[in-house]
Amino acid sequence: MKTVRGLKIAAMIPLGFMALILLIFAVGESVGGDLSGLMHLLPVVLVGLVAWLCWKRPLWGGILLLAGAIFEAVFFWISV
């Protein structure tokens, strides 16, 4: 049981880094006087919801993360 919890925590580290970077962008731009930096808060909320889903339902969270990665890859492939 401890192994499963440890793996869940390890899997949340990349999502946590993503949320942290977006929060740094939001705070940095907002403190500088540019309120458009608050647009970074929406992705933070989305990452938080995905992290919650991954914690509660790891299979569905993994499927959602894979689907998002495939969508991003196809989007960047088409836009290049």
Number of C-alpha atoms within 10 A of each C-alpha: 5 7 8 9 11 11 10 15 12 11 15 15 12 11 15 15 11 14 20 13 13 21 18 14 17 20 17 14 17 15 11 9 9 12 12 10 19 16 14 18 16 11 14 20 12 12 17 15 13 18 21 14 16 20 18 12 11 15 12 14 18 16 12 15 15 12 12 12 12 12 12 12 12 11 11 10 9 8 7 5
